[in-house]
Amino acid sequence: MSINYRGETFEGYNKPKKTPKGKKSHAVVAKEGATTKLIRFGQQGVSGAGANPTTESEKARQKSFKARHAKNIAKGKMSAAYWSDKVKW
């Protein structure tokens, strides 16, 4: 099921995709209840630590990101911090 939202094609609701150009690295059409919202997130060209960081510096970066954005991550699917945490960190 493909979704066209504001001229962009997405695989579905709550399915993030990489953006080829622009200021942000990813985009997602978030849907919670009846509310639908286009969310762009992530710095272009910068990678997160990933799901399983291996080095101490990656672990420290991940811990710092999660601590710094914890309040916004807790807001759920309608926040960019939630998607950045899920996809990049």
Residue frames as a rotation matrix with the C-alpha (Angstrom) as fourth column:
MET 1
0.587 0.810 0.000 0.00
0.810 -0.587 0.000 0.00
0.000 0.000 -1.000 0.00
SER 2
-0.550 -0.789 0.274 1.70
0.810 -0.584 -0.057 3.12
0.205 0.191 0.960 -1.25
ILE 3
0.441 0.658 -0.610 0.77
0.784 -0.613 -0.095 6.55
-0.437 -0.437 -0.787 0.12
ASN 4
-0.264 -0.435 0.861 1.14
0.711 -0.691 -0.131 9.87
0.652 0.577 0.492 -1.69
TYR 5
0.547 0.376 -0.748 1.44
0.802 -0.492 0.339 12.71
-0.241 -0.785 -0.571 0.81
ARG 6
0.682 -0.203 -0.703 2.27
-0.131 -0.979 0.156 16.25
-0.719 -0.014 -0.694 -0.30
GLY 7
0.730 -0.322 -0.603 3.86
-0.669 -0.159 -0.726 15.01
0.138 0.933 -0.331 -3.52
GLU 8
-0.446 -0.890 0.093 6.04
-0.888 0.427 -0.170 12.35
0.112 -0.159 -0.981 -1.87
THR 9
0.426 0.543 -0.724 5.51
-0.469 0.817 0.336 8.59
0.774 0.196 0.602 -2.00
PHE 10
-0.372 -0.461 0.806 5.79
-0.927 0.235 -0.293 6.50
-0.055 -0.856 -0.515 1.16
GLU 11
-0.842 0.002 -0.539 5.46
-0.112 0.977 0.179 2.73
0.527 0.211 -0.823 1.67
GLY 12
0.097 0.897 -0.432 2.81
0.636 0.278 0.720 3.29
0.766 -0.344 -0.543 4.32
TYR 13
0.669 0.181 0.721 2.01
-0.384 -0.746 0.544 5.13
0.636 -0.641 -0.430 7.51
ASN 14
0.736 -0.424 0.527 4.75
-0.567 0.040 0.823 5.03
-0.371 -0.905 -0.211 10.17
LYS 15
0.649 -0.587 0.485 7.30
0.679 0.733 -0.022 3.66
-0.342 0.344 0.874 7.68
PRO 16
0.496 -0.503 -0.708 10.33
-0.232 -0.862 0.450 5.98
-0.837 -0.059 -0.544 7.50
LYS 17
0.732 -0.343 0.589 12.33
0.681 0.375 -0.628 6.46
-0.006 0.861 0.508 4.31
LYS 18
-0.280 -0.881 -0.381 15.61
0.689 -0.461 0.559 8.13
-0.668 -0.106 0.736 3.42
THR 19
0.834 0.475 -0.279 15.34
0.173 -0.707 -0.685 11.46
-0.523 0.523 -0.672 1.65
PRO 20
0.421 -0.709 0.565 17.72
0.906 0.296 -0.303 11.90
0.047 0.640 0.767 -1.30
LYS 21
-0.513 -0.569 0.642 18.12
0.508 -0.805 -0.307 15.64
0.692 0.169 0.702 -0.90
GLY 22
0.543 0.714 0.442 17.16
0.065 -0.560 0.826 18.34
0.837 -0.420 -0.350 1.52
LYS 23
-0.023 -0.551 0.834 18.15
-0.782 -0.510 -0.358 19.35
0.623 -0.661 -0.419 5.00
LYS 24
0.159 0.164 0.974 16.95
-0.868 0.494 0.059 16.21
-0.471 -0.854 0.220 6.78
SER 25
-0.758 -0.628 -0.176 18.07
-0.640 0.665 0.386 12.61
-0.126 0.405 -0.906 6.18
HIS 26
-0.869 0.495 -0.009 14.74
0.492 0.865 0.096 10.83
0.055 0.079 -0.995 6.70
ALA 27
-0.630 0.766 0.127 11.01
-0.757 -0.642 0.122 11.43
0.175 -0.019 0.984 6.45
VAL 28
-0.890 0.437 -0.127 7.93
0.453 0.877 -0.158 9.57
0.042 -0.198 -0.979 7.67
VAL 29
-0.333 0.878 0.345 4.17
-0.471 -0.472 0.746 10.04
0.817 0.086 0.570 7.47
ALA 30
-0.994 -0.042 -0.099 3.19
0.070 0.445 -0.893 9.48
0.082 -0.895 -0.439 11.08
LYS 31
-0.197 0.979 0.054 -0.37
-0.383 -0.127 0.915 8.51
0.903 0.159 0.400 11.89
GLU 32
-0.966 0.018 -0.259 -1.83
0.246 0.380 -0.892 8.26
0.083 -0.925 -0.371 15.37
GLY 33
-0.264 0.948 -0.177 -5.59
0.406 -0.057 -0.912 7.91
-0.875 -0.313 -0.369 15.51
ALA 34
0.665 0.582 0.468 -7.10
0.685 -0.226 -0.692 10.34
-0.297 0.781 -0.549 12.98
THR 35
0.727 -0.451 -0.518 -4.05
-0.367 -0.892 0.262 12.66
-0.581 0.000 -0.814 13.02
THR 36
0.619 -0.574 0.537 -1.60
0.782 0.517 -0.349 12.43
-0.078 0.635 0.768 10.11
LYS 37
0.832 -0.415 -0.369 1.63
-0.298 -0.894 0.334 14.40
-0.469 -0.168 -0.867 10.00
LEU 38
0.729 -0.684 0.032 4.73
0.322 0.301 -0.897 14.54
0.604 0.665 0.440 7.78
ILE 39
0.869 -0.494 0.000 7.84
-0.170 -0.300 0.939 14.46
-0.464 -0.816 -0.344 9.96
ARG 40
0.626 -0.777 -0.069 11.36
0.017 0.103 -0.995 15.08
0.780 0.621 0.077 8.70
PHE 41
0.905 -0.315 0.285 14.22
-0.316 -0.053 0.947 14.12
-0.283 -0.948 -0.148 10.99
GLY 42
0.558 -0.779 0.285 17.95
0.637 0.623 0.455 13.40
-0.532 -0.072 0.844 11.20
GLN 43
0.363 -0.539 -0.760 20.95
-0.476 -0.808 0.346 15.42
-0.801 0.237 -0.550 10.09
GLN 44
0.980 0.009 -0.197 21.92
-0.187 0.353 -0.917 14.77
0.061 0.936 0.347 6.47
GLY 45
0.388 -0.892 -0.233 25.24
-0.318 0.108 -0.942 12.93
0.865 0.440 -0.241 6.18
VAL 46
-0.449 -0.517 0.729 25.56
-0.859 0.025 -0.511 12.01
0.246 -0.856 -0.456 9.86
SER 47
-0.064 0.407 -0.911 25.09
-0.030 0.912 0.409 8.45
0.998 0.053 -0.046 11.07
GLY 48
0.600 0.300 0.741 23.84
-0.749 -0.113 0.653 7.51
0.280 -0.947 0.157 14.51
ALA 49
-0.359 -0.759 0.543 25.49
-0.892 0.450 0.039 4.88
-0.274 -0.470 -0.839 16.66
GLY 50
-0.405 0.284 -0.869 23.09
-0.470 0.750 0.465 2.21
0.784 0.597 -0.170 15.36
ALA 51
0.636 0.771 -0.020 21.16
-0.432 0.378 0.819 -0.38
0.639 -0.513 0.573 17.34
ASN 52
0.888 -0.394 -0.238 24.28
0.453 0.655 0.605 -2.14
-0.082 -0.645 0.760 18.65
PRO 53
0.734 -0.665 0.136 27.13
-0.584 -0.721 -0.374 0.33
0.347 0.195 -0.918 19.18
THR 54
0.712 -0.518 -0.474 30.50
0.469 0.853 -0.229 -1.40
0.524 -0.059 0.850 19.40
THR 55
-0.364 -0.923 0.125 33.04
0.524 -0.314 -0.792 1.21
0.770 -0.222 0.598 20.48
GLU 56
-0.345 0.150 -0.927 32.99
0.900 -0.227 -0.372 3.16
-0.266 -0.962 -0.057 23.71
SER 57
-0.923 -0.018 -0.385 32.61
-0.051 -0.985 0.167 6.46
-0.382 0.173 0.908 21.84
GLU 58
-0.658 0.740 -0.142 29.52
-0.134 0.070 0.988 5.14
0.741 0.669 0.053 19.97
LYS 59
-0.170 0.578 -0.798 28.02
0.858 0.486 0.169 3.94
0.485 -0.656 -0.578 23.25
ALA 60
-0.582 -0.116 -0.805 28.66
0.615 -0.710 -0.343 7.36
-0.531 -0.695 0.484 24.80
ARG 61
-0.959 0.254 -0.122 27.09
-0.270 -0.706 0.655 9.14
0.080 0.661 0.746 21.79
GLN 62
-0.409 0.845 -0.345 24.00
0.247 0.467 0.849 6.92
0.878 0.262 -0.400 22.01
LYS 63
-0.189 0.292 -0.937 23.62
0.978 0.137 -0.154 7.43
0.083 -0.946 -0.312 25.76
SER 64
-0.803 -0.192 -0.564 24.04
0.294 -0.951 -0.094 11.18
-0.519 -0.241 0.820 25.39
PHE 65
-0.849 0.528 -0.019 21.46
-0.233 -0.342 0.911 11.41
0.474 0.778 0.413 22.58
LYS 66
-0.202 0.818 -0.539 18.88
0.540 0.552 0.635 9.38
0.817 -0.164 -0.553 24.50
ALA 67
-0.293 0.038 -0.955 19.40
0.923 -0.249 -0.294 11.44
-0.249 -0.968 0.038 27.67
ARG 68
-0.925 -0.157 -0.346 19.26
0.086 -0.974 0.211 14.76
-0.370 0.165 0.914 25.81
HIS 69
-0.706 0.660 -0.257 16.05
-0.558 -0.295 0.775 13.89
0.436 0.690 0.577 23.93
ALA 70
-0.931 0.290 -0.219 14.29
0.358 0.838 -0.411 11.64
0.065 -0.461 -0.885 26.45
LYS 71
-0.492 0.783 -0.381 11.39
0.011 -0.432 -0.902 14.05
-0.871 -0.448 0.204 27.04
ASN 72
-0.164 0.406 -0.899 10.71
-0.913 -0.408 -0.017 14.42
-0.374 0.818 0.437 23.31
ILE 73
-0.833 -0.153 -0.531 11.14
-0.370 0.868 0.332 10.69
0.411 0.473 -0.779 22.57
ALA 74
-0.862 0.505 -0.041 8.46
0.339 0.514 -0.788 9.99
-0.377 -0.693 -0.615 25.18
LYS 75
-0.412 0.735 -0.539 5.96
-0.629 -0.657 -0.415 12.09
-0.659 0.168 0.733 23.18
GLY 76
0.125 0.469 0.874 5.56
0.189 0.854 -0.485 9.18
-0.974 0.226 0.018 20.78
LYS 77
-0.061 -0.149 0.987 5.11
0.894 0.432 0.121 8.77
-0.445 0.889 0.107 17.05
MET 78
0.767 0.466 0.440 4.24
0.623 -0.704 -0.340 12.39
0.151 0.536 -0.831 16.39
SER 79
0.776 -0.562 -0.285 7.71
-0.330 -0.747 0.577 13.70
-0.537 -0.354 -0.766 17.34
ALA 80
0.665 -0.614 -0.425 10.89
-0.497 0.061 -0.866 13.78
0.557 0.787 -0.264 15.26
ALA 81
-0.201 -0.776 0.597 12.95
-0.977 0.110 -0.185 12.68
0.078 -0.621 -0.780 18.29
TYR 82
0.347 0.420 0.838 10.95
-0.495 0.841 -0.217 9.42
-0.796 -0.340 0.500 18.51
TRP 83
0.996 0.084 0.027 11.69
-0.018 0.490 -0.872 8.56
-0.086 0.868 0.489 14.87
SER 84
0.377 -0.926 -0.014 15.33
-0.703 -0.276 -0.655 9.61
0.603 0.257 -0.755 15.10
ASP 85
-0.145 -0.368 0.919 15.74
-0.912 0.409 0.020 7.37
-0.383 -0.835 -0.395 18.14
LYS 86
0.556 0.495 0.668 14.04
-0.251 0.866 -0.433 4.47
-0.793 0.073 0.605 16.39
VAL 87
0.994 -0.080 0.068 15.82
0.086 0.258 -0.962 4.75
0.060 0.963 0.264 13.02
LYS 88
0.497 -0.851 0.168 19.25
-0.278 -0.340 -0.898 6.27
0.822 0.399 -0.406 13.67
TRP 89
-0.294 -0.620 0.727 20.03
-0.884 -0.113 -0.454 5.43
0.364 -0.776 -0.515 17.29
